[in-house]
Amino acid sequence: MLNFFKSKAKKHTIAFYNIENLFDIYDDELTRDDDFQPTSEKRWTVKRYKNKLKKIGYAISNIGKKETQKHPVIVGLAEIENADVLKDLVQSKHIEAVNYKFVHYDSSDERGIDVALLYDESVFKVAYSETFSVELIEDDGTIDYTRDILLVSGLFEGLELHVIVNHWPSRRSGDDETEPKRMAASQKVSYIISQIKAKNNNAKIVVMGDFNDDPASNSIKALVKTNGLFNPMDTLLSQDRGTTTYRKQWNLFDQILITHNFFERKSNSLRFKKANIFDEDFLKLYDGKYKGSPYRTYVGKRYKGGYSDHFPVYMTIYKK
């Protein structure tokens, strides 16, 4: 029995979650956050903001818990407005006891949303972090600002680990029209990986994010092939399962990719166990024609009071 609990204690969860517009209620003159004000059409009030924090904190606290009996050690996040909302999030009801730290940089995204990384410092100790811009030029020569890519490097249970957090350009203007932008982001991630491997060719790397592309999309396939990655999410997309829906069609935009050395059998190494979508019932609409889809905070301007328009994804790893 003691060996059983010892084995459980070694398992850890690494997750990614697009949390759908975590904005504070204050106006930032440098970004397009006008929708998220108490006086806006969306009526983004303190009460609604606090409800969002509580719900997201509850969701995060439960990701991977069935497998590890504890909170995730690392959580990549998308759609964060600023460091202040992260401070409020890590102090929210369901995760304040974890004492999460976070890594965040402001990017040039026009909407003012960024990526970030939460981490449990008792397991993962950050040594270095950096952001990388994705250079996108419109047909008229103007710059299209998008989210930066975040690299966080450190020691996970004393072993080197690199985490790359992404939120690639959306499909809002059409899938084909916007594909070159996601290909540019894919190439930037390949550049980051090459820089890491130049220093340590056997570095363990996790690439996570909302890629706005599915596992079979050109940008993801190119990323996997160029860098010799493994995509454990490859088989999870189906007709009735994914991480986000559009017109009743599922997509698996949220993914976690890893280097193949997560499968090596040598001692004192981090090993991959499993990956999955965290789509528990409490995160879903429970009735109506969209039953089973993500329980969102907003649908357009209409407040629904839910969690996010995306389900989180996660993987379980262990040290052997």
Secondary structure by P-SEA (a helix, b strand, c coil): caaaaaaaaabbbbbccccccccccccccccccccccccccccccaaaaaaaaaaaaaaaaccccccccccccbbbbcccccaaaaaaaaaccccccccccbbbbbcccccccccbbbbccccccccccbbbbbbbbcccccccccbbbbbbbbbcccbbbbbbbbbccccccccccaaaaaaaaaaaaaaaaaaaaaaccbbbbbbbcccccccccaaaaaaaaaccccccccccccccccccccccccccccccccccccccccccbbbbcccccccccccccccccccccccccccccccccccccbbbbbcccccc
